[in-house]
Amino acid sequence: MLDPAIKIFLEESKKVWLDKKITPNTTDKEKIGFEEQATKKFNFDTWIDTMLEVAQKFYITHPAKFVHSGAKTNPVIANFDFCADGFLKSGNCTSEIDFSNYPNIGDSTQLYKFLKLQLSDAKSIADHLSDDTSYISTQLNTQHNKYKYIREILYPKNRGGKNQVTSTLLKQVYFPVTEHKYHLLSILTPSSIMFNLKERINTMRFSDEAKDVREAKKSNKYHEKDYSEIYGLSVIGYGGTKSQNISVLNSQNGGKSYLLSSMPPELTPQKIRPPKTNFFTNSLWFKNFEDDFQKFHNLLTKDANNIHIRKKRDWFIRSIIYEVADQLWKIRSLERGWSDSNNFKALPHYQKIWLDQSYASERLESPEWFSNIKKELSRWFIATYKKLMNDKALALGDEHMSYIKTMIIECEVALL
């Protein structure tokens, strides 16, 4: 016995067909002829045979007409195994059924509705076929006992093949495979994925629940649910006023689909750039210290050498060291562990201890690393002074190096 949903579907289809055939001018004799024709046409065994012919000709997963309305190819049915590789692609998502409509618009649409029909167990015929249930086997096992054949046609997992005929109207890409060899690929649209996306976005934006949440926000009221929004959506149309000529799914969706925004991201310039090889050469731009080094040089060249001059000199040395410390703490504000990346494998370990907050405990427990910092900072101080003052620079010897290290020790709290 046929499921009530299938019976109702056939009766309604029969009524629609008769309403188109019978007009006020139809004679009684013609009415009887049409009714006999309809009874035969919508007998399940006869009707399913017609639908099998439609499925063999028009079942499709990637309609060529989405690319160009004049493109004609034999039906493309993409069969892929699921692969959890993180990509959105055919095989990795549940796909809707689609049929190329032209020229059998009515039959393709009717078959689509039949496969989407929910039976008495609230499960669609398509889902039953996918699971190969005993119930659908009973329903579709016609008087000729050909359920297996029907399922093979209506659930075409093994159809398609590689020898597809393409069209000159399709966009094509030369895809290299080996040296001097390539594949010529025809770019097609996965209509089921495209319209599944549209359905999800519409649910996200226009469902009753989403409307309630938005209304609560607008009224500044609490709501236990939240909602999501997608910005920068565009709508693209296929088929113009004859969307049914593209595919059944296109017709069901009014010929409209969404395009997600593909604008490049707005990148915020990174103001803090951690050093890749050496803090003193990568992170300290000598021009930023020019003013203090100039004043330091002016004091060195003065004829007078009293306590006031020496205090000013020491003040400028401290000022430069504190500027270095400022840059140090900016880098320490970065996320812990940044120096563990391969981008910073050339950075000396003692500088990683100094700069990266993930080494904070090691920094306190093993102070030996700081002797390297003192040497590096002293060398940097003298080298930067010479670079900025150029020919005017005075010769700073070992005694100056030793004195600068002493000043660094005085400023040690800022550098640890």
N, C-alpha and C positions, 0 to 999 in steps of 0.2 A: 504494500500500500504506500502510495506517495505521501510524503510529508505534507501537512496542511499548507505550509508556506509555498511549496512548489505548486500545489493545486491552485492556490489563490493567484500566484504569479502567472500561470498559464491562462487562467480565466480572465484576468485583467488584460493580459496581452491580446487575447482573443477579442475582447470587447473593444480595445483601442483599434485593432485592425478592422473590425466591422464598422466602427464609427467613421473610419476614413472611407470605407467602400460604399456604405449606404447613405444616400442623400435623400432629400424629400422627393426627388424625381425618380427614385429607384422603384421598379415594379415589384409586386409580391413574388413573382416568379424569380426575379433577379435576387431578391432578398433570400429566398430559399436556397438558391445556388451559392450565394456568398456564405450563408450559414453552414452549408454542407462543406464548402471549401475550408472555412475556418475550423470546423470540427476536425477535419483531417489534418490541416496544417498545424493545429495546436494539440493534437494527440502527442503525448510525451515521446513515444518512440520515433515518430516522424520528425517532431520538432528538434529532438536532440541530434538526429542525423544531420539536419540542416546546420545546427550550431557547430557540429564537428567540422563541417566543410569551412565554415567561417573561421574557426579557430586555426585550422591548418593554413589558411591564407593570410589571416590578418593579426594573429597573436604576435605581440612584439614587445620588446623591452626598451629599445632605443630607436624611436621613430625618426627617420631621415627628414621628414617634413618640418621638424622644428628648426632645422638649419636653413632649408629652402623649401617653400611650398610646392615647387615643381620637381623636387628630387624624387626619383623612383628607385627603390632598391627592393630586393626580396627581404621578407621580414627578418630582422635581426633579433635573436634571442640569446642574451648573454647568460651563460651558466658559469658561476664561479663558486668555489668553496669558501666558507667563512674562514677568515684569517685575522686573528687579534693583533694586527700590526698598527692600530691607531689611526688608520686612514678611513675617510668616508668614501666608500666606493661600492660598486655593484658587488653583491655577495656578502658585504659586511653589514648590510642593513636589510630590514624586512621590506620587500618591494610590493607595490600594488600591481594589479593586473592592468595591462593596457593593450589596446587594439588600434591598428591603423584603420581609420574609418572609410576612407574613399575606396571604392564607390558604394559599398554596402553599409551605409551609415546606420540604418535602422537595425540590421542584424547584429552589427558589432556592438552597438549600445545595449541591445537586448541581452546578448551573451555576457557582457560586462555586469549588468544588473543581476543576471542569474547567478553568476559566480560569487557576487557579493551578498546574495540572499542569505538571511539568517534563518536557520531551520528551527525546529521546535526546541532544540537544546541551546539556543542562542549562539550557536557557532555557525560561521558562514560556510557555504559550500566549498569555497576556495581553501579554507582552513582544514575542512574535512579531507579534501583531496591531498593537501600537503601531508597530513598525518596518516593518510590511507586507512581511515577508520572503517570498521565493519558496517557502521550505519550508512555511510555514503555508498559503500559497496552494494548494500541492499537497495538503496534508492535508485542508483544509476544502472543496476544490472537489468537491462531491458530484456524484452522477450527473446532477444538473440544472445543473451548471456555474454555481453561484451564489455563488462565493466573495466577490465584491464586496458582494453583499447581506448575506451572513453577517457580513462584517467591519463593515459599516455598523451592524448591529444590536448586535454584541458589542463594538464599540469605538465607542460613540456620541458622537463628538466634535461632531457637528452637530445633536444632538437637545436638547430642552429647550425653549428659546424663552422669550418674555416673558409669554405669556398663561397663567400658572400659576394654579390654583385654590387659594386658601389655606383656612385653617380658623379658626373663631372660638375654638378652643381654644389657638391659638398665641399667644405673646407678641408684641406689636406695638409699633412705635416710630414716632412722627411725626417725620420727618426733613425739616427745611426746605430748600428748593432755591432759591426766590426769595421776594420779599416777598409774603405772603399765600398762598403756595403751598407744598405739602409732598408728600412721598411717604410712604405708609403701608407700612412695612417689616415683614415677618414674619421673626422671628429663628429661624434653623435651625442645626442642629449639623453641622459637617463631620466625619462619622463616620470617614472614612479618615484624616484628619489626627490626630484624637483618639486613634485606636488605634495609629497609627504612633508617636505620642509615647509611649504605654504600652509598646510593644515596645522602643523605644530605652532607656527608663528601666529596664525589666526586664533588658535586656542589660547596662546600666551597673552594676546592683546585684547581679544574680544569675547572671551568666555564670560559667563555670568559671574563666576568667582572673581575674575580679574576686574570686571566692572565694579563689583562691590568693594574690592580693595581700593581701587582708584577713587571711588566716591568717598570712602572713609578718609583717605588722605586729603582729598579736596576739602572735606568738612573738618579736617584736623581731629579726627576721631581714631580711637584705637581699633585695630583689626588684627586677629590672631594670625592671619595669612599675610604673605608678602607677594609682590609681583615683580616681573622682569620686563625690561623694555629693550628693544633693539632699535638703534638709531641709524639713520642713513640708508633706510630701505628704498629701493627703487622697484617699480612695477614694469614688467615687460609683457607685451601682448603678442600672441601667436594666432595667425589665421584671420585677423581682422573681423569682419562680420560673419565669417564662416569658420568659426573656431572648430566646428565638428569635423572639418576636412583634414585637420592635423592628426588628431587621435581622440579616442574616447575620453581619456583622462583630461586632455586639454578642453574638450567640450564640457565635461563635468565641472571644471573649474573656471568656466567663463572665458577661457582663452588667456587667463592672466597668471603670471608667476612672479615671485619675488627675486630680486637680485640683492644679495648682501653687499654692504659697502666693502670695496677693495682698495680704499685709499691707503697710501703708505702711512705708517704710524708717525705721530709727532714726537720726535725724540728730543728729550731735554738734555742740553749739553751738560756733560759731567764736569762739575767745577772742581771736584776733588779727584785727582788722578794719582793713584798709588804708584810708586816707582817699580819698574820692572827689573832693573839691574842694580841701581844704586840711588839711595835717597838723595844724596848730596848733589848728584849730577842730573837726576831726573825730576826732582821736586822743588829744587831751589833755583829760581830764575834770578840770575845775578843782578839784573836791572832793578829788581824790587829792593835791593839793598844799597843802591847807588848813593842815595842821599847820606845815609849814616856812614858809609865808608869814606865819602868825600870829607865829612866833618872830622872823622877819625884821622884822615891823612893830614888835614889842616893843622890838627893839634901836634902831630908828629913832626911837622916842619917848622913849628914855632921855635924861636931861639930860647924863649923862657922854658924852664923845666922846674916848676914848683908844684906844691901839693894841689893847688887848684887845677892846674893843667892835667896832672895825673888823674885827679878825680873825674874830670870831664872825659878824659880818654877811656877810663874804666867804664864810665856811664855808657859811652857809645858801643864799647865791646859788649856790655850786658844787653843793650838794646838789640844788637844784631843777634845775639844768642837767643833772646826771647822771641824774636821774629822767626827764628828757626824752630823754636819750641811751638809757636802758633801753628806752623805748617805740620809739625809732628802730630799735634792733637787733632787737627782736621782729618788726617789720615786715620788716626785711631778711632774717629767717629764712624768709620765705615763698618759694615757688617763683619762680625767676627769670622775669622777663617778665610778672609779674602786672599791671603798670601799662599794658601794651599793650592790654588789653581795653577795649572800648567803655564799660564801666562807669566807667572812670577817665580818660576823655578830657578832663574838666574840670580834672583835676589839673595844676597848672603844671609845665612841663618841668623846671625847676630842682629841684622837689621829687621828681620821678621819678628824676632823677639821684642825689639824696640818699638816697632810700628803697629803690629797686629795685636788687638786686645785678646785674641784667643790664647796668647802666650803670657797673659798678665801674671799668672802664678809663677811661671818659670822666670819671669822678669824680676820678681821679688826674691825668689829662692836662690838664684844663681847670678849674682851681680857681676861675675867676671866678664860678661859680654860687654859691659859698659866701657871697659878700657878701650875696646875697638872703636866705640862711638866717639870717645874723647880724641883719639888720634885722627879719625876721619874728619871730625868737626874742626880741629886745629888746622889740618892741611887745607880743608875747604876755605877756612877763613883767610889764610895767607894767599891761596891761589886766587880767590875772588878779589881780594885787595889788589893784587898785581894786575889782574885782568881789567878791572875798572879804572885803575890809575894809569895803566899802560906805562909810558916812558917816565912819567912823573913818580912812579912808585919807588919807595925807599926799599932797600934790601933788608928783609926781616929774617934774622938768623935763628939759631937754635934757642937763644935766650928768649926771643919773642914767642916762639912756639911753646916753650915751657910756661911762659907767663900766661898765654892764652888758655892753656890747659888748666892753670890755676883758676882763671876766671870761670871756666866751664864748671869746675868743681863747685865754685860759689853759687852757680846757677843750677846745680844738679837737681834740685827739687822740681824745677820746671821741666827737666828733660827726662825724668824717670816715669 
